[in-house]
């Protein structure tokens, strides 16, 4: 018996030693790497199909350990090694590990969701659809030929642009460059000049923009300029508006090195670029670079990290830099390059504040605004009416009993909208609930319901009545809902087929309108006294950006801003085009009360059917350091505030509350969050709540 047992044991040992152990990251909410084995070596970065519980999933090999973490006879074999794409590089995986660590997420929840859907969906490799995998199927399809564009003759750079372009390629000790240029100063030409020099060296360029609607014009500009002796540098475009096949094709082109330029929104920061030579982040201040669900990363901050990792320059461009970037530049951590004049010989627009405290307004317009619009029409120049509120009216009201159009599922009002066929409906912008506009008050049956306030639709309607001969279009999230609509509407503006453009923040940045001579701003004061400490910064940036759309090709442009608080420092800095002065004062205020960038924050948000349950969870979370002290490292340098309900407490019948965590020492905060987060998982299960921990939140 003893000899037989020895023989069986030796056989098992022989089988185990012939295995190659794999650490596999899976897209599951468990902060762990899972053990599997294969009978042949599998490179780190390869995708594999594995059994996880009762289902099969695709994972990514992230390590080749000498031994598994569990008993060898309990470890499962991988089902299949997917070889239709090269392994993800070690450098790319290092960035994913950093993102997972910094933003407090499991590694698998970082790696898998950022891959094209076809590369992480099991259905692409099983059943009738398999046929060699998605890459093989893609190779059989005809590639859509792009329309030829004429090459562009680059303009002669002025002295400031020349110096900035040279500084990008000669970064020295600081590889991050803050390109601070007034609107119309020609930042794009600086980007293109530097990009062409990097491409000439055989390197790749990542060009990031904050929103999808900015990609068409930048794609055209890039294709016109990216010419060389053998033709055109191949350009790939990546954003969430692409089909699954389009995104996969672009991802493969850039990750294989075939495409040399990648133009994309925030998700593009996770695209493998084997020959990366330059990263450009246009409108770096824009909050769209921060992901607001899943992995809540900042693409701008990851771009800085990735540039440092790869040893390549990173350009952050803006006319209104974020205060964090400005502080880094002033402290010497970033190199500051300034473009203080417009590239064309035209002056900055004149910004005037219109005090509306005693003004007689007609549908929100003062007489000065209406007169200015008429003058613009007489001069055959375009006018932009900016109001950052879509829909027809923010709320519907009954003057008899005081009823208002409250969402039945949220602690917010439903917004009145007009459909293209003229019918009106109420819609909640938080949960999506929609219902026809009532013909009478649901409470008192009075039929005299009145819209309160104004959105873009109501402004468009009023302007059409007041200026019947004018050609008016509206650009907002409603008018650009279908694919290609935004591009078509902007094309009308650029072609001179529009006299008055009504728009939201979609029109406020990145667009070069040749004949725009007037910008009028309605309802700016709503952001002035918001609870979020970043509200003044956002308001200044928004107004400076929208003002910068005016007079980019011809002088004499005007910007008129209606306000009841003209003495506010935001407006006073704005009329002087004084970003530096605004930033200096804002940073001084933040430093005095230890707010970012002089402190570092995280936000724990809890959701439950009952607010009391969410608050109970957050209270227990706040008290964890006392329970485990001194076991939770970093606690002594971290402050946890009291839990509070969100401003809009209920969304889709779910109650929400939040807990702010703050520290003046980033490493201590990270150390604390890592240990604290481990305890939160058990606490969340006990309280039966959904919770999210967000690092560096932009909205509090």
MOTA-V993436 format. One record per run of one state. SS is the DSSP state (A for helix, B for strand, O for the rest). FROM is the first residue (numbers start at 1). TO is the last residue. If there is no record, write none. Layout:
# MOTA-V993436
ss-><SS | SS>
from-><FROM | FROM>
to-><TO | TO>
This chain:
# MOTA-V993436
ss-><O | A | O | B | O | B | O | B | O | B | O | A | O | B | O | B | O | A | O | A | O | A | O | A | O | A | O | A | O | A | O | B | O | A | O | B | O | A | O | B | O | B | O | B | O | A | O | B | O | A | O | B | O | A | B | O | B | A | O | B | O | A | O | B | O | B | O | B | O | B | O | A | O | B | O | B | O | B | O | B | O | B | O | B | O | B | O | B | O | B | O | B | O | A | O | B | O | A | O | B | O | A | O | B | O | A | O | A | O | B | O | A | O | A | O | B | O | A | O | A | O | B | O | B | O | B | O | A | O | B | O>
from-><1 | 2 | 18 | 20 | 26 | 34 | 39 | 47 | 53 | 55 | 64 | 72 | 75 | 76 | 78 | 80 | 83 | 90 | 103 | 107 | 112 | 117 | 120 | 122 | 125 | 127 | 130 | 134 | 141 | 159 | 170 | 176 | 182 | 187 | 201 | 204 | 209 | 212 | 226 | 227 | 229 | 231 | 233 | 235 | 239 | 244 | 256 | 261 | 265 | 266 | 271 | 276 | 283 | 287 | 290 | 291 | 298 | 299 | 311 | 313 | 319 | 323 | 331 | 335 | 340 | 350 | 356 | 362 | 363 | 365 | 366 | 367 | 379 | 382 | 387 | 393 | 394 | 395 | 399 | 404 | 405 | 406 | 407 | 413 | 414 | 415 | 419 | 424 | 428 | 434 | 437 | 449 | 453 | 456 | 467 | 472 | 476 | 485 | 495 | 500 | 504 | 505 | 508 | 516 | 522 | 524 | 528 | 535 | 548 | 558 | 564 | 569 | 576 | 579 | 593 | 600 | 609 | 611 | 629 | 635 | 638 | 639 | 641 | 644 | 652 | 654 | 664 | 666 | 688 | 690 | 696>
to-><1 | 17 | 19 | 25 | 33 | 38 | 46 | 52 | 54 | 63 | 71 | 74 | 75 | 77 | 79 | 82 | 89 | 102 | 106 | 111 | 116 | 119 | 121 | 124 | 126 | 129 | 133 | 140 | 158 | 169 | 175 | 181 | 186 | 200 | 203 | 208 | 211 | 225 | 226 | 228 | 230 | 232 | 234 | 238 | 243 | 255 | 260 | 264 | 265 | 270 | 275 | 282 | 286 | 289 | 290 | 297 | 298 | 310 | 312 | 318 | 322 | 330 | 334 | 339 | 349 | 355 | 361 | 362 | 364 | 365 | 366 | 378 | 381 | 386 | 392 | 393 | 394 | 398 | 403 | 404 | 405 | 406 | 412 | 413 | 414 | 418 | 423 | 427 | 433 | 436 | 448 | 452 | 455 | 466 | 471 | 475 | 484 | 494 | 499 | 503 | 504 | 507 | 515 | 521 | 523 | 527 | 534 | 547 | 557 | 563 | 568 | 575 | 578 | 592 | 599 | 608 | 610 | 628 | 634 | 637 | 638 | 640 | 643 | 651 | 653 | 663 | 665 | 687 | 689 | 695 | 700>
